């Protein structure tokens, strides 16, 4: 068990050494939580503070039996008192000291993950825009629907999709995508009545608009 006193560091006058004594603030008299606990808990609290003085950062790292022995109060009373003090937030309990600092690292980790995710999206975006410039016959609406459905994370499966779609008409591409999504298929499949065709040349300006429109949708959150 590791008990952490509430606001311990805020009440240390000498931060460069372990305190050999503690002070009581008179605000404790006006603390409703303290006045509401049982008398045994009221007596246990200052003794726990004294015990905390012996530990680094005031974190009592001891078993219930050890705590009972050190403050000379029976284990049942100590157990009940600690429960009340935890409920009133005079103490918190952690499994490991690193838990004390988990909030900040967690937020930092989230920020790092978001930055990494953003960076990955940007890299994938650049790759797809470059890849799209190699194709002349892609139905951008069908491609966007399949992108949203599959939530691609890398360029390899996207390239396979583009290679396949490029062989069919705009109408067939849309039918293939609709069929796979409707049936929850993992991949795209050529339809029985579809007709393969030679890719035709799309004007460069149209290809550019296709790329821009796709990433406008992605940035708006319509494509994840």
MODELLER restraints for C-alpha pairs under 7 A, 6 or more apart:
rsr = mdl.restraints
at = mdl.atoms
rsr.add(forms.Gaussian(group=physical.xy_distance, feature=features.Distance(at['CA:1:A'], at['CA:61:A']), mean=5.88, stdev=0.5))
rsr.add(forms.Gaussian(group=physical.xy_distance, feature=features.Distance(at['CA:1:A'], at['CA:62:A']), mean=5.66, stdev=0.5))
rsr.add(forms.Gaussian(group=physical.xy_distance, feature=features.Distance(at['CA:1:A'], at['CA:63:A']), mean=5.55, stdev=0.5))
rsr.add(forms.Gaussian(group=physical.xy_distance, feature=features.Distance(at['CA:1:A'], at['CA:95:A']), mean=6.72, stdev=0.5))
rsr.add(forms.Gaussian(group=physical.xy_distance, feature=features.Distance(at['CA:2:A'], at['CA:59:A']), mean=6.20, stdev=0.5))
rsr.add(forms.Gaussian(group=physical.xy_distance, feature=features.Distance(at['CA:2:A'], at['CA:60:A']), mean=5.32, stdev=0.5))
rsr.add(forms.Gaussian(group=physical.xy_distance, feature=features.Distance(at['CA:2:A'], at['CA:61:A']), mean=4.47, stdev=0.5))
rsr.add(forms.Gaussian(group=physical.xy_distance, feature=features.Distance(at['CA:2:A'], at['CA:62:A']), mean=6.53, stdev=0.5))
rsr.add(forms.Gaussian(group=physical.xy_distance, feature=features.Distance(at['CA:2:A'], at['CA:93:A']), mean=5.59, stdev=0.5))
rsr.add(forms.Gaussian(group=physical.xy_distance, feature=features.Distance(at['CA:2:A'], at['CA:94:A']), mean=5.52, stdev=0.5))
rsr.add(forms.Gaussian(group=physical.xy_distance, feature=features.Distance(at['CA:2:A'], at['CA:95:A']), mean=6.41, stdev=0.5))
rsr.add(forms.Gaussian(group=physical.xy_distance, feature=features.Distance(at['CA:3:A'], at['CA:59:A']), mean=5.54, stdev=0.5))
rsr.add(forms.Gaussian(group=physical.xy_distance, feature=features.Distance(at['CA:3:A'], at['CA:60:A']), mean=4.94, stdev=0.5))
rsr.add(forms.Gaussian(group=physical.xy_distance, feature=features.Distance(at['CA:3:A'], at['CA:61:A']), mean=6.65, stdev=0.5))
rsr.add(forms.Gaussian(group=physical.xy_distance, feature=features.Distance(at['CA:3:A'], at['CA:91:A']), mean=6.22, stdev=0.5))
rsr.add(forms.Gaussian(group=physical.xy_distance, feature=features.Distance(at['CA:3:A'], at['CA:92:A']), mean=5.82, stdev=0.5))
rsr.add(forms.Gaussian(group=physical.xy_distance, feature=features.Distance(at['CA:3:A'], at['CA:93:A']), mean=4.74, stdev=0.5))
rsr.add(forms.Gaussian(group=physical.xy_distance, feature=features.Distance(at['CA:3:A'], at['CA:94:A']), mean=6.79, stdev=0.5))
rsr.add(forms.Gaussian(group=physical.xy_distance, feature=features.Distance(at['CA:4:A'], at['CA:58:A']), mean=6.56, stdev=0.5))
rsr.add(forms.Gaussian(group=physical.xy_distance, feature=features.Distance(at['CA:4:A'], at['CA:59:A']), mean=4.79, stdev=0.5))
rsr.add(forms.Gaussian(group=physical.xy_distance, feature=features.Distance(at['CA:4:A'], at['CA:60:A']), mean=6.55, stdev=0.5))
rsr.add(forms.Gaussian(group=physical.xy_distance, feature=features.Distance(at['CA:4:A'], at['CA:91:A']), mean=5.29, stdev=0.5))
rsr.add(forms.Gaussian(group=physical.xy_distance, feature=features.Distance(at['CA:4:A'], at['CA:92:A']), mean=5.13, stdev=0.5))
rsr.add(forms.Gaussian(group=physical.xy_distance, feature=features.Distance(at['CA:4:A'], at['CA:93:A']), mean=6.03, stdev=0.5))
rsr.add(forms.Gaussian(group=physical.xy_distance, feature=features.Distance(at['CA:5:A'], at['CA:58:A']), mean=6.63, stdev=0.5))
rsr.add(forms.Gaussian(group=physical.xy_distance, feature=features.Distance(at['CA:5:A'], at['CA:59:A']), mean=6.97, stdev=0.5))
rsr.add(forms.Gaussian(group=physical.xy_distance, feature=features.Distance(at['CA:5:A'], at['CA:90:A']), mean=6.10, stdev=0.5))
rsr.add(forms.Gaussian(group=physical.xy_distance, feature=features.Distance(at['CA:5:A'], at['CA:91:A']), mean=4.51, stdev=0.5))
rsr.add(forms.Gaussian(group=physical.xy_distance, feature=features.Distance(at['CA:5:A'], at['CA:92:A']), mean=6.65, stdev=0.5))
rsr.add(forms.Gaussian(group=physical.xy_distance, feature=features.Distance(at['CA:6:A'], at['CA:89:A']), mean=6.89, stdev=0.5))
rsr.add(forms.Gaussian(group=physical.xy_distance, feature=features.Distance(at['CA:6:A'], at['CA:90:A']), mean=5.16, stdev=0.5))
rsr.add(forms.Gaussian(group=physical.xy_distance, feature=features.Distance(at['CA:6:A'], at['CA:91:A']), mean=5.30, stdev=0.5))
rsr.add(forms.Gaussian(group=physical.xy_distance, feature=features.Distance(at['CA:8:A'], at['CA:58:A']), mean=6.58, stdev=0.5))
rsr.add(forms.Gaussian(group=physical.xy_distance, feature=features.Distance(at['CA:18:A'], at['CA:53:A']), mean=6.32, stdev=0.5))
rsr.add(forms.Gaussian(group=physical.xy_distance, feature=features.Distance(at['CA:18:A'], at['CA:54:A']), mean=6.84, stdev=0.5))
rsr.add(forms.Gaussian(group=physical.xy_distance, feature=features.Distance(at['CA:19:A'], at['CA:53:A']), mean=5.73, stdev=0.5))
rsr.add(forms.Gaussian(group=physical.xy_distance, feature=features.Distance(at['CA:20:A'], at['CA:53:A']), mean=6.67, stdev=0.5))
rsr.add(forms.Gaussian(group=physical.xy_distance, feature=features.Distance(at['CA:22:A'], at['CA:50:A']), mean=6.76, stdev=0.5))
rsr.add(forms.Gaussian(group=physical.xy_distance, feature=features.Distance(at['CA:33:A'], at['CA:88:A']), mean=5.96, stdev=0.5))
rsr.add(forms.Gaussian(group=physical.xy_distance, feature=features.Distance(at['CA:34:A'], at['CA:42:A']), mean=6.92, stdev=0.5))
rsr.add(forms.Gaussian(group=physical.xy_distance, feature=features.Distance(at['CA:37:A'], at['CA:84:A']), mean=6.86, stdev=0.5))
rsr.add(forms.Gaussian(group=physical.xy_distance, feature=features.Distance(at['CA:40:A'], at['CA:77:A']), mean=6.59, stdev=0.5))
rsr.add(forms.Gaussian(group=physical.xy_distance, feature=features.Distance(at['CA:40:A'], at['CA:81:A']), mean=6.73, stdev=0.5))
rsr.add(forms.Gaussian(group=physical.xy_distance, feature=features.Distance(at['CA:41:A'], at['CA:81:A']), mean=4.40, stdev=0.5))
rsr.add(forms.Gaussian(group=physical.xy_distance, feature=features.Distance(at['CA:44:A'], at['CA:78:A']), mean=6.97, stdev=0.5))
rsr.add(forms.Gaussian(group=physical.xy_distance, feature=features.Distance(at['CA:44:A'], at['CA:81:A']), mean=6.64, stdev=0.5))
rsr.add(forms.Gaussian(group=physical.xy_distance, feature=features.Distance(at['CA:47:A'], at['CA:71:A']), mean=6.09, stdev=0.5))
rsr.add(forms.Gaussian(group=physical.xy_distance, feature=features.Distance(at['CA:52:A'], at['CA:58:A']), mean=4.45, stdev=0.5))
rsr.add(forms.Gaussian(group=physical.xy_distance, feature=features.Distance(at['CA:52:A'], at['CA:59:A']), mean=6.11, stdev=0.5))
rsr.add(forms.Gaussian(group=physical.xy_distance, feature=features.Distance(at['CA:52:A'], at['CA:60:A']), mean=5.46, stdev=0.5))
rsr.add(forms.Gaussian(group=physical.xy_distance, feature=features.Distance(at['CA:64:A'], at['CA:75:A']), mean=6.98, stdev=0.5))
rsr.add(forms.Gaussian(group=physical.xy_distance, feature=features.Distance(at['CA:65:A'], at['CA:75:A']), mean=6.46, stdev=0.5))
rsr.add(forms.Gaussian(group=physical.xy_distance, feature=features.Distance(at['CA:68:A'], at['CA:74:A']), mean=5.88, stdev=0.5))
rsr.add(forms.Gaussian(group=physical.xy_distance, feature=features.Distance(at['CA:68:A'], at['CA:75:A']), mean=5.22, stdev=0.5))
rsr.add(forms.Gaussian(group=physical.xy_distance, feature=features.Distance(at['CA:68:A'], at['CA:78:A']), mean=6.24, stdev=0.5))
rsr.add(forms.Gaussian(group=physical.xy_distance, feature=features.Distance(at['CA:85:A'], at['CA:91:A']), mean=5.92, stdev=0.5))
rsr.add(forms.Gaussian(group=physical.xy_distance, feature=features.Distance(at['CA:86:A'], at['CA:92:A']), mean=5.67, stdev=0.5))
rsr.add(forms.Gaussian(group=physical.xy_distance, feature=features.Distance(at['CA:124:A'], at['CA:154:A']), mean=6.35, stdev=0.5))
rsr.add(forms.Gaussian(group=physical.xy_distance, feature=features.Distance(at['CA:124:A'], at['CA:155:A']), mean=6.57, stdev=0.5))
rsr.add(forms.Gaussian(group=physical.xy_distance, feature=features.Distance(at['CA:127:A'], at['CA:155:A']), mean=6.86, stdev=0.5))
rsr.add(forms.Gaussian(group=physical.xy_distance, feature=features.Distance(at['CA:128:A'], at['CA:155:A']), mean=6.85, stdev=0.5))
rsr.add(forms.Gaussian(group=physical.xy_distance, feature=features.Distance(at['CA:129:A'], at['CA:211:A']), mean=5.84, stdev=0.5))
rsr.add(forms.Gaussian(group=physical.xy_distance, feature=features.Distance(at['CA:133:A'], at['CA:207:A']), mean=6.75, stdev=0.5))
rsr.add(forms.Gaussian(group=physical.xy_distance, feature=features.Distance(at['CA:135:A'], at['CA:166:A']), mean=6.82, stdev=0.5))
rsr.add(forms.Gaussian(group=physical.xy_distance, feature=features.Distance(at['CA:136:A'], at['CA:199:A']), mean=6.25, stdev=0.5))
rsr.add(forms.Gaussian(group=physical.xy_distance, feature=features.Distance(at['CA:136:A'], at['CA:200:A']), mean=6.03, stdev=0.5))
rsr.add(forms.Gaussian(group=physical.xy_distance, feature=features.Distance(at['CA:136:A'], at['CA:201:A']), mean=5.25, stdev=0.5))
rsr.add(forms.Gaussian(group=physical.xy_distance, feature=features.Distance(at['CA:136:A'], at['CA:202:A']), mean=5.06, stdev=0.5))
rsr.add(forms.Gaussian(group=physical.xy_distance, feature=features.Distance(at['CA:137:A'], at['CA:166:A']), mean=5.12, stdev=0.5))
rsr.add(forms.Gaussian(group=physical.xy_distance, feature=features.Distance(at['CA:137:A'], at['CA:199:A']), mean=5.67, stdev=0.5))
rsr.add(forms.Gaussian(group=physical.xy_distance, feature=features.Distance(at['CA:137:A'], at['CA:200:A']), mean=6.29, stdev=0.5))
rsr.add(forms.Gaussian(group=physical.xy_distance, feature=features.Distance(at['CA:137:A'], at['CA:202:A']), mean=6.89, stdev=0.5))
rsr.add(forms.Gaussian(group=physical.xy_distance, feature=features.Distance(at['CA:138:A'], at['CA:165:A']), mean=6.39, stdev=0.5))
rsr.add(forms.Gaussian(group=physical.xy_distance, feature=features.Distance(at['CA:138:A'], at['CA:166:A']), mean=5.51, stdev=0.5))
rsr.add(forms.Gaussian(group=physical.xy_distance, feature=features.Distance(at['CA:139:A'], at['CA:170:A']), mean=5.18, stdev=0.5))
rsr.add(forms.Gaussian(group=physical.xy_distance, feature=features.Distance(at['CA:139:A'], at['CA:173:A']), mean=6.62, stdev=0.5))
rsr.add(forms.Gaussian(group=physical.xy_distance, feature=features.Distance(at['CA:140:A'], at['CA:210:A']), mean=6.47, stdev=0.5))
rsr.add(forms.Gaussian(group=physical.xy_distance, feature=features.Distance(at['CA:142:A'], at['CA:173:A']), mean=6.40, stdev=0.5))
rsr.add(forms.Gaussian(group=physical.xy_distance, feature=features.Distance(at['CA:142:A'], at['CA:174:A']), mean=4.99, stdev=0.5))
rsr.add(forms.Gaussian(group=physical.xy_distance, feature=features.Distance(at['CA:142:A'], at['CA:177:A']), mean=6.23, stdev=0.5))
rsr.add(forms.Gaussian(group=physical.xy_distance, feature=features.Distance(at['CA:144:A'], at['CA:214:A']), mean=6.83, stdev=0.5))
rsr.add(forms.Gaussian(group=physical.xy_distance, feature=features.Distance(at['CA:146:A'], at['CA:177:A']), mean=6.27, stdev=0.5))
rsr.add(forms.Gaussian(group=physical.xy_distance, feature=features.Distance(at['CA:147:A'], at['CA:223:A']), mean=6.96, stdev=0.5))
rsr.add(forms.Gaussian(group=physical.xy_distance, feature=features.Distance(at['CA:148:A'], at['CA:223:A']), mean=5.01, stdev=0.5))
rsr.add(forms.Gaussian(group=physical.xy_distance, feature=features.Distance(at['CA:148:A'], at['CA:224:A']), mean=5.77, stdev=0.5))
rsr.add(forms.Gaussian(group=physical.xy_distance, feature=features.Distance(at['CA:151:A'], at['CA:224:A']), mean=5.96, stdev=0.5))
rsr.add(forms.Gaussian(group=physical.xy_distance, feature=features.Distance(at['CA:165:A'], at['CA:173:A']), mean=5.75, stdev=0.5))
rsr.add(forms.Gaussian(group=physical.xy_distance, feature=features.Distance(at['CA:166:A'], at['CA:199:A']), mean=6.53, stdev=0.5))
rsr.add(forms.Gaussian(group=physical.xy_distance, feature=features.Distance(at['CA:167:A'], at['CA:196:A']), mean=5.59, stdev=0.5))
rsr.add(forms.Gaussian(group=physical.xy_distance, feature=features.Distance(at['CA:167:A'], at['CA:197:A']), mean=5.74, stdev=0.5))
rsr.add(forms.Gaussian(group=physical.xy_distance, feature=features.Distance(at['CA:167:A'], at['CA:198:A']), mean=6.57, stdev=0.5))
rsr.add(forms.Gaussian(group=physical.xy_distance, feature=features.Distance(at['CA:167:A'], at['CA:199:A']), mean=6.34, stdev=0.5))
rsr.add(forms.Gaussian(group=physical.xy_distance, feature=features.Distance(at['CA:168:A'], at['CA:195:A']), mean=6.59, stdev=0.5))
rsr.add(forms.Gaussian(group=physical.xy_distance, feature=features.Distance(at['CA:168:A'], at['CA:196:A']), mean=5.11, stdev=0.5))
rsr.add(forms.Gaussian(group=physical.xy_distance, feature=features.Distance(at['CA:168:A'], at['CA:197:A']), mean=5.76, stdev=0.5))
rsr.add(forms.Gaussian(group=physical.xy_distance, feature=features.Distance(at['CA:172:A'], at['CA:194:A']), mean=6.11, stdev=0.5))
rsr.add(forms.Gaussian(group=physical.xy_distance, feature=features.Distance(at['CA:176:A'], at['CA:188:A']), mean=6.29, stdev=0.5))
rsr.add(forms.Gaussian(group=physical.xy_distance, feature=features.Distance(at['CA:176:A'], at['CA:189:A']), mean=6.36, stdev=0.5))
rsr.add(forms.Gaussian(group=physical.xy_distance, feature=features.Distance(at['CA:176:A'], at['CA:190:A']), mean=6.60, stdev=0.5))
rsr.add(forms.Gaussian(group=physical.xy_distance, feature=features.Distance(at['CA:176:A'], at['CA:191:A']), mean=6.61, stdev=0.5))
rsr.add(forms.Gaussian(group=physical.xy_distance, feature=features.Distance(at['CA:177:A'], at['CA:188:A']), mean=6.56, stdev=0.5))
rsr.add(forms.Gaussian(group=physical.xy_distance, feature=features.Distance(at['CA:180:A'], at['CA:187:A']), mean=6.80, stdev=0.5))
rsr.add(forms.Gaussian(group=physical.xy_distance, feature=features.Distance(at['CA:180:A'], at['CA:188:A']), mean=6.00, stdev=0.5))
rsr.add(forms.Gaussian(group=physical.xy_distance, feature=features.Distance(at['CA:217:A'], at['CA:223:A']), mean=5.94, stdev=0.5))
rsr.add(forms.Gaussian(group=physical.xy_distance, feature=features.Distance(at['CA:218:A'], at['CA:224:A']), mean=6.37, stdev=0.5))
